[in-house]
Every structure is written in structure tokens, then in C-alpha cells.
Amino acid sequence: MHGSRLLIVLLSAFLITVIASSSGMVSLGERPLSVSTVVEVTPSPTYTLLGGTLTVKITVANVSDCAGAEFKLYWLSKKLNGTGIAEGPFINQAGSTDFIVTSFTDNYNSTCGLAWVSDVLLGPGPGAYGTGAVVSISFKAKNVGSTGLWLGYTKIVDSASNAITHTAANGIAYITFHDVVINSVTASKTVVGQGYSMSINVTVKNQGNYTETFNATAYADTTAIKIKTVTLTIDASTTITFTWNTTGFAYGNYTISAFVTLAPSETNNWTGQFTYGTVLITIPGDVNGDGVVNILDVGIIAAHWLQTVPPGPPNADINGDGIINLLDVSVCAANWLQTLP
């Protein structure tokens, strides 16, 4: 009895296997059906900067016995200017080829440019197998924005001149630009005692459509106070704070400014500048900047006694600790009645 049941189970399993095989079903452990052949624009999406160059390839993927390919590629001529076209290495790996550029123009019509190319194996074959580039096309970016890279006609054949069934995949190109601007530069003081520190705040914004890494530099006249490297995503802004230690700077007025310059690793370097105004370096304790430390300076401190900064005037906070108090008066006392030379 048990032997009959086992025989029935084995026969049932055998019948299921036969039915699955005849109907095209794939059982576990078998290799999947082959991937379909594709003609595609690679890479996609692709990016370049305004005025820069980009190169795309027309690639045939997952093909057997590819002995010839032909296609038309279209693009918006107001965005891209076609600059170069060359045979790719795919079909000619199978032997000598005839590479024909029927048309390569930015003026196919009032809107589009056109590349019409064919690459055919000379000889009996077999053709190329696998995946590879049939042609590469170079462009220069003319205007910011994007354009499709449209495959309007594609044909691939085997070494017997039979058409190979395939799908086509268009591409897209994005043209970006640099536009980092300095919106403002502000100084924490207009008068600072020689040897003391103050802050310079530089507000920058990325108005371009490209994430930027750039150097921001604050200057006192032509002397760089400090350089800071900043990264800003698209449409982002930030305030960069520089601390200016005035030790070693002579008495006098200094023009405060800031520059932003794209980092050396970037292409299409762009520079922006913003000038704040002047800051006077004077004798510590000369709060009003009249060139002498006297009762007028102490009077300003007294009028704002124990105020924090802000709202108290920053110039009266001589030592920059954020509060106007006895420590600031002591600076005046240490330099009492000294005058600028």
C-alpha cells in the first residue's frame, strides 16, 4: 500500500515537471529568460556646466550577433551644440566596419539638432555580442536648463541581415551654472582698539543650480584676515563669521571686504566681491574714535553701564566680552590721555 502511494507521488512530480517545461514555466534553480536587447543613451541623466562639454554614447545592450546598427539622435539646439562624433568600439571588435555619418547638425529644424549614424560590419560575421558603445557624441553646453536626447529611429541587424528586436531608451542632459553671491558684509565694530578682536559676518547665497564648494575670504584693505571653505546646496544661504585679531595692524582706517572664489577643483571659476566700509584701529579705550582716550570715552561707557551687546553699542565693549562694565573702564584707565601719533 505504501509503495503504491510513493509511486503516485513520483509520477505526479514527473508530470508537473513535464507540463511546466512544455508551457515555458521556469522552475526554481533554473536561469531566468534572457534580458531583452536595448539601444540606449548613456549615461543618463548627464550633467555639465554652462559652457562646458559633455559626451554621451549610444549603447547596444544584451545583444547577440550584432553586425550593424543605425540610429537618429535629436537634441534641443538652443541648449546644446554638437561638437564631435566618433565610432565606438563595440561592432568593430568583430571586424572591419563601415562607419557612416549621414547627418550631424544643430540645424535639422528650427528646434532640434540631429545625428544620423550607421555602423556596419564588413564581412560575413559573426557580429558583436554583449553590451557596448556604437558611437560617442560630444556637445558644448549653450544655455542653462535641460534637453532630451531622443532616439527617433533605431535599427540593429545580425550577420544574416535579420532585424534584431529591441527597445530604445532616450536620455536627458542638464546644463547647470555657477552663481554664488555675497548678500552682505557687516562688522561688529566701527572702532576697535589695537590688539583686540572683532567679528566680520559675510552672508552668501547659492543662486545657481549647482551645489557649490567655494572659498570665502575676508580682507582688511589687501590683507586676508582668514579663508574659509564652504559648501552650499542649490538656493541655500549661510552667514560666515570671521574673527579679526588686530594685533600687528597699524593705527588707521581699514576697508573691510569679502570675496568668494570657487575651489580649484571646480571648473568655470567664478568670483564675487562685496565691500562693507571702513573700521578704525585706534588706541584701546578710544571708544568714539577721536584719537584720544579721555572723559568722552568713559562717558559713553557710563551711559551704557552693564548693558550687554547688543543692545549696548559694540564700540563701548572694548574687550569684546559681550558686556560693558569695569573691565572696559580699566582699559581706558590704562591708556588715559594717550593720543594717536
Secondary structure by P-SEA (a helix, b strand, c coil): caaaaaaaaaaaaaaaaaaaaaaccccccccccbbbbbbccccccccccccbbbbbbbccccccccccccbbbbcccccccccccccccccccccbbbbbcccccccccccbbbbbbbbbbcccccccccccccbbbbbbbcccbbbbbcccbbbbbccccccccbbbbbbbbbbbbbbbbbcccccccccccccbbbbbbbbbbcccccbbbbbbbbbccccccbbbbbbbcccbbbbbbbbbccccccbbbbbbbbbbbcccccccbbbbbbbbbbbbbcccccccccccccaaaaaaaaaacccccccccccccccccccccaaaaaaaaaacccccc
